[in-house]
Structures are given as structure tokens and as C-alpha cells.
Amino acid sequence: MVVVVGLFVCRVFNMWRSPASHTSGLLRWSVRPPTLSHVSHRAPQGFCLFACPTPHRAYGTTATEEAALATTTTEDEEFVTKAERGELQPHNLEKLFPHDLTRAVSIRRQLLERNLAKQQAQRKVNSDTLTSATAKEGPALQNLPFRHYDYADVSGACCENVIGYVPIPVGIAGPLLIDGEEVYVPLATTEGALVASTHRGCKAISQAGGANTSLVADGMTRGPVVRFPSARRAAELKQWLAVPDNFYTVAAAFNSTSRFARLSSIKTAVAGKDLFIRFKSATGDAMGMNMISKGVEKALTVVADYFPDMRMLSLSGNYCTDKKPAAINWLEGRGKSVVTEATISEDIVKRTLKTTVAALVLLNQQKNLVGSAMAGSIGGFNAHASNIVTALFLATGQDPAQNVESSNCITLMEFAENGKDLYISCSMPSIEVGTVGGGTHLSPQASCLNIIGVQGANTHSPGANAAKLARVVCTTVMAGELSLMSALAANHLVSAHLQHNRKTPAVQNPKEHKLPGEYQEDEPPTTSST
């Protein structure tokens, strides 16, 4: 009772103190477990389940709030003018309003709107000479929401020069039976049919008794490049690092920088006078780039004691390799290396996936193996692994750019030992995920992690949550592979996209609306793009 009354008093005080600042949203988030309620259809804090409301005037605010906003806008004119004159740097607004970050965002938006209006006016002047399409008239930011969001979680951690946030629909696939545990998988995407298709794959795998996974390697990498006066000296360091005692010396320095960082290997390559050194380390439940970078800096100071003529050119020499296609990640792994497998009965293939085992085996061989080889693919021996990886990354606060290497995958299909059923596996050597750090602490993303059951650090077994998330990523990829390949084998790709990936009128009869995966025998299955 005391807590409820206290929260009510704080909320009333906050509204009285600054009715135009809309900081009530901040209070609402000040005491919160990461539950599904944070992904609400009422207040779009980044994501919403199944559908996001269309942004409208003031994005759902009342007339009273609109009047308060107008008052604030008038008061903020002074700051907008100072910014225009160069007397105030827009990126410093959060420092001016540390207790009202929404106001800082609002002022920055007003400044941007004014600058965009000037551009629009200039376009009109030059309209006769323009040959390309110009922007539509009207306020450019009117449909980009910015209120009802906890910018305290963003400032200094996730984004700079903030002007709002982009709500992305989040759908749910599953339950997916993984290692004997049912898991619901949140997917953030704007691609129609992707969630429905993945859901169908989850259904088939679960009907077949589930998938079994194995974590075969775990280690984030950082690959600095150092330079010497000669190639011989670079080769000498390479040989020095290969001596076990020297490795232990470097590892001791590396490990001293973190409770979780544990250097497991060092791989080197000489290129002229330069030596590329790939450090690999466990990083607990964090994705680990910052953690391992600290360790590398410390380790190189120890190496410099033995090689004083060494000069570090860059902490990252692209030998890691981060956010770029690279054979080294495909061959050596990076982050979590996971393999998942399942056996799908012939009956489930026919009944749920609407195709045959023979058709799937042949198509997988010719498309995912031969076709990818003909294209010279590196790690792309799959149908659409990156679709699922990206959707899961967006939902759970991972670094979306790391879908480049995290989507490395080879999908294999063959007849099971009984000669009738389907055996399928997905091997993904470089899944880069974490359940702490980055965007994982943002409330909507934390809610999605909580849906999976891996939000935050695992205090009993450090690293277990991130490992489980990697297993879920790999197995959900397999579900997506299974469904898309079935649709291709049955020639249902186009019809499925026409049904799920086109804007259509709202469903008139709720009784006729089926959930993803609920199809009649004569209906085409859903799928996503290849």
C-alpha cells in the first residue's frame, strides 16, 4: 500500500512540476520488471506485438497534452534560436536538461524541422530545374514518435542526437521445442509472411519431438594489426606468441581486465612488416566486443615490453572480423558456434509442410549447396538465415549490423536412417549475441529477451543465457529454413506472399481469420522471401 501511494504521489508531483515535459513516461518505467507489458499496444515504446498503431496527431496524446506541448514549444524557441546561431550545440541538449530528456529531444526536433523547412522552400525555388523526385511537403517528423519513451536508457549508451524512435511490429513464433523446452520466439520485422512462415516451421519441429542443439565453440574475437621495422621482426613475434609460456603471460594480462574475459587462443598472420593478431575469448553473457577490446589493449602493453619496436596501427585490423563477410569467421568461428538438428516424420512433412521428403532433399542439394557454390558464397549455404537472425536481433536488442557474420549457416537435409523421414540440421559458426549490454537493457527489448527466458546475466552460470539465446537463434533459423524450402518445393512462394506480404483490407469476419500455421489441406503454406 505504501509503495502504491508513493508512486501515485511521485506521478502527480511530476505532472505538476512540468506538465509539458511528458516525463510521466519516465516514472512509469522507473519501477519495472521486464515483462510483456512493456511491449504494449497503448504506448509504443519501440515495439508492439503483432501490430503497431498508426502514428497520428501527437501520437495518442490528449488535447490538454497538446496545449502543454505548444507552451513548451514557445518556451523552447530561445534554445532553437541559439542552436541556429551556433551558440548551442544540439548534441549537448541532454546535458542542459538531464532531468527532462524528452524536452531535449523535442528541441532538437524543432531545430531539425526548421532546417528541413528551409530545404523544402529551396526545393520549391529550384523546382523547375530539378529532375529527380523531391520530398513530400509537410512536417517531415509528424509521424515519427518521440514521447512516452525512457531516454535515460538511451542517452550515453545507445544513440546520439536523438529525435525519436521507430516502432517495428513484433510477431511471435512458436512454441518451438528446443532441447526439451518450449520457447516462444519474438521476431521484429516489416516483411509480411516471415513470422507466419517461421511459425509453421516451429510447429513442424515441435510436432516431430523438437530439436537438439550443441554449442561447439564460444569465443568473441578482436584482431589488431601491429607494425614492425621489418617483416623478420613481425615473424619473430608470431613465433614468440606460439610458445605456451608466452601465451600464458599474455593471457594473464588479458584476463586481469574482466571477471568474465578468459583468453582461449591467439591466431596470427604476417603480411610484410605487419602482424595481424586474432585474440579469442569467452565473454560471459555479454556479446563482448568492449570487454575483449579492453583485454587486447592490456595484452599488447605486455607484448610491447618484449618487443619495444612494435607499433600498434589499429585495435581492429579487420582480422576479427566484425560486420563484414569473411572466410575466417566461417572457418574459425566467432561468438557462439551452434549446430541444431531434428528429424521430421514423412507424415508431418506432408501434412504440415505440404511437400515430400524427396522434394526437400533434392531442392536443398541443388539450391542451398550447389547454387550457393556456383555463386561463390561464403557462409551462405542456406535459404534465408539472415531473415530470422535480423528479426531476432532487432527484437532482442542485439547489434543488427552483426547479422552479416551471425547469418553464416549451412543447412543440410537428407533422408533419415529409416529411409522415409527427413533429417535436417543447421550449423552456424558465428552467432554474436548477448543478454547484457548494448540495446538489451532497453525495456521493450528486455521484454523480448524475457519472453525467451534469457533476460540479463545468469548469476548461477555466467554465459548460460547468451548461449541459450544462440541456440534459439540457430533453431529458429532451422524452422525458417524448413518452411521456406517446403514452400519452394511445392511452388507456393508467390501465392504465400500475395496473401501475407501485400496490404489488404482488414479482416471482416474474425471467425474466418486463422492464426499463422492454421491451414486447411488445400491452402498454400506461408513463406518468406529467399
Secondary structure, DSSP 8 states (H G I E B T S, - for coil): -HHHHHHHHHHHHHHHH-TTT-THHHHHHHS----GGGS-SSS-SSEEES------GGGS--HHHHHHHHHHHHHTHHHHHHHHHTSS-GGGHHHH-TT-HHHHHHHHHHHHHHHHHHHHHHHHHTTTT--S----SS-TTTTS--SS--GGGTBTTTBSS------EEEEEEEEEEETTEEEEEEEE-S-TTHHHHHHHHHHHHHHTT-BEEEEEEEEEEE--EEE-SSHHHHHHHHHHHTSHHHHHHHHHHHHTT-SS-EEEEEEEEEETTEEEEEEEEE-TTB--HHHHHHHHHHHHHHHHHH-TT-EEEES--SSS--SS--HHHHHH--EEEEEEEEEE-HHHHHHTSSS-HHHHHHHIIIIIIIIHHHTT-SSEESSSHHHHHHHHHHHHT--GGGHHHHT-EEEEEEE-TTSSSEEEEEEEEEE---SBSGGGGSHHHHHHHHHHT--S--SSSTTHHHHHHHHHHHHHHHHHHHHHHHHHHTT-HHHHHHHHSS-----S-GGG---TT---TTS-------
